[in-house]
Amino acid sequence: MNLIEQAFRRPGRKLIPFITAGDPDWETSLSLIRLLDQEDVTAIELGVPYTDPLADGPVIQAASDRALAKGMTLTGVLELARTAREEGVDTPLILFSYYNPLLRFGLSRLTRLAKESGIDGMIVPDLPFEESADLAELAEEANLCLIPLTAPTSKDRIERITAKARGFVYCVSSLGTTGTRSTFSSGVEAFLDTVKKSSPVPTAIGFGISRREHVDRFLKHADAVVVGSALVRMIEERLSRFKDPETREEALEEIRCFVRDLAAEEVPAIDR
């Protein structure tokens, strides 16, 4: 059993926060990773900033722009993960990246350096399952989990997608891009139940999760929830305060409170 699956089995917050690495800067990203690790989340997604993030809405697009302007690169994200590990962070770290930066970096080099840097898994939202064999093989050799995505439109492919899944299966709640939502499709629970029944590994749901009521609703049908845009927006709203030494810690504590309010501190461990 890999570290990601082990994390699902322990009690704690069944929450997988996403941050854009390097937003607003390298040092703040490291502080956020430490904070999230202290809050006993299931895993942390480190988004690699990209100029054309097709699956992301305006909030994460803006965060990518800020990180790129600060000089963040894929190599920088790996260094960020390595530093977090050296400082004692033991929460599973997941590299979230579009395929082009990975391909240009070199897939074999990527998987080797990712493992050396303390990365436990990868999510590549624009890499179709049917075209993922090369990266999946290299990830397996490096003992990394290439985490598959399923969506409500994946009905005829769910069993094939989940059959060899490692880590967890990422269930996309809605069609379209990331971003906070006030409503979800009436069929989302049935979709989650179908994936969970088929999957040999835990399941998580993302896209649009922003409030405690969403978390409570979806933890009845999935093993964890992913929170991205809502957290990135919280970071964006505190940019000036992160830069000011007198307000920086207060801003970080507000992020901590947001995470605590989203998910109960103790959720029973899953038994599969």
N, C-alpha and C positions, 0 to 999 in steps of 0.2 A: 504494500500500500504506500502510495507517495504522500509527501507532506501536505499537499492540498486536501486530499481525501481524509487524512488524519485530522486536519483542522476542522472539517465538518463534523467529525465524530466527538469532539470535545464540547462541553457546555460553553456558552458565551454568546456574544452578539452575532447572529447569523446575518452579518452585514459585510458586503464587499465594496468598500469605497473606491472610487476612481478619482485620481488627480492627474492633471497634466504636468508631467515632470518639467521643472524649470519655470513654472508659473507660480508666483511672479518672479522668482529667482531660484537658483540652485539651493541656497541656504534655507529658504522658507520651505521648499519641497522636502528637504531633509527633516526639518522640524515637524512637518505634517506627518511624515512617515513614522517618526518616533511617537508622535501623539496618537496616531491610529493604532500603532502596535500596543501602546499602553492601554488602549480601550478594548483590547481583546476581540478585535474584529476577525472574521474568518480568513480573509486575504485582502491584499491591497493591489489594485490595478495601477500601474504606472504608464500613463499615456505618453507615447512618443509623439512630440509635436510634428505636424505635417501640414504642408501648404494646401492640400486639397482633401480634407477629411470628409469623404462622401457620406458617411453614416452619421455625422455629427451635426447638431444644430448650431445656431449662432453663439451660444454660450461657450461651448468647447472650441469652436472655431476661433473665437476671440482669444481664448486661453492659449491655443497653439500659436497664434500670432505673437502674443506677448513672450512666450517661451522662446520662439525662434529669434525674436528681436534681441533676446538676452544671450543668444548664441548656443542654446541647447541643441544637442544632436543625439543620435542613437548611441554613440559612444559615451556621451555625457550621461544618458539615462543609465547605462550599465555601470558607470562609475558611481552614480548616485546610489544604486542598489548595493554595490560593493561597500561603500562607506557606511550605509545603514547596517549592513551585516557586521561590519567591524565594530560598530557602536552597540551591538547586542540585539538588534531587531531580529526577532525570530518568526514573525508572522509571514506566511507564504507571500511572495512577491510575484506578480503576474505582469509580464510585458505586454502592453496593448499597443499594437502598431498596424498600420496599413502595410500592404505587401511590398510596395515599391521600395521603401527605405531598407527593408530586410533583404530584398533581392540585390539591390545595389551594394549593400554591405557584404554580401556573400553568405549563403545560408549555412554552410558548414562552419565558417568562422563565427557566425552569429550564435549558433547553438552552443559551440564550445565556450565562447566568452560569456554568454548568458549564464551558463551553468557555473562558471568560475566566479561570476559576479554575485551569485546568490539568487538568481532568478529561478523560480520553480515551475512556471508555466507561461504560455503565450496565447494571446487571443489576436487573431488576424481577421477583422470583420469583412474585408473585401476579398478573402480567399475562399472560393467555393469548396465545399467538401470534396467534390469530384476532382478538384485540381490540387488537393493538399497532400498527395502521397509523398512527394519529395521532402517537403518540410516535416511531415509527420514522421518519416523514417529517421531523419537526422535528429529530431527532437527525442524520439524513443532511444536512440543511441546515447544521447546526452542525459537521459533520465529527466527530460522536461515534458510537461503535459501540454500538448497542443489542444486547447479547449475548443470544442466545436460549438457552433451557433445553430439554433433552430428558430424558426419563426412560424407564425400561424399559416404561412403559405407553404410550409415544409411537410404537409400532411403525408404525402406519398413517400417521403424520404426519411422520416423520423427514425425508423428502425435501422436503416443503413447508417445514418449519422451517429446514432448512439451506440451502435454495436461495439465499436472499439474505442469508445471515449475514455479519456483519462482525466483525472482531476474533477471536473464537473461539466455538465452541459449548460451552456448559456442560452436561456430562452428569451427571445426578444418579444416584449409584451405587445408591440404595435408595429404596424407598417410605418415607414417614414424614418426621419432622423431622430437623434437623441433630443431630449428636452423635457422639462417638467410638463405634466399633464394633470388635468382635473378629472378626466374620465378615461376609462379603458374599455376595450371591446367586451361585450357581454359574453363572448365565447372564450375569453382568455383563461378562465379557470379550467375549462374542459381541455384546452390545449395543454396547459401545464400538467394536468392529470395524465394525459396521454403520454407526454414525454417522460414523466416520472415513472410510469408503469413500464416503459420500454427501456429506461436507462439503467445500466449496471452501476453507475456512479451518481453522486448527488446532482441536484439541479439547482440553478439559480435563475432568477428573472431580473431583467434590466430594461432600461428605456422608460423614462417617465416617473420613476419612483422618487418622491420628494417629501412625503409626509408619513407620520407614524401610522395613520390609518391605512396607507398603502402597504406598509410593511406588515402590519397585523393581518391584512386581507390576504396577502400573497404567501405568507409563511404557512398558511393552511394548505397550500398546494405546491410549494417549492421548498427546498432546504435552505435557501438564502436569498437575499435580495441585493441587487447591485444599485448603488447610488452614485450617479455621475454628475449630471448637469446641476442638480440642486446644490451639491457640495462645491462645484467649481464656481457657481454663482456666489456662494458665500465667500469664497476666496476673493473673487473679483470685487465684491462690495467693500473689502477691507484692504485694498491695495495700498492706500496711503498710510494706513495704520501699521501694516507690516513693515513699511520702510522706516517708521519712526521708532527708535529704541524705547521710547516712553510708553508707547501703546501696543507694541508688538506682542507682548505676552498676553495682554488682555484680548487681543484679536484671536490669538491661538486658543485661548480658553473658551471663547464664543464658538469656535469650530468644535471644540470638545463637547460643549453642551448640545450643539446641534446633533452630533453623532449619538450622544446618550439619549436624547429625546426621540431619535428615530427608531431605535430598537431596544428592547428590554435587555438588561444586563445578562440575565441567565435564561438561556433557552436550552431545553434538554438536548443531549447529543443524539444524533440519528443512529439507527441500529443497522445500517446496511452499507 
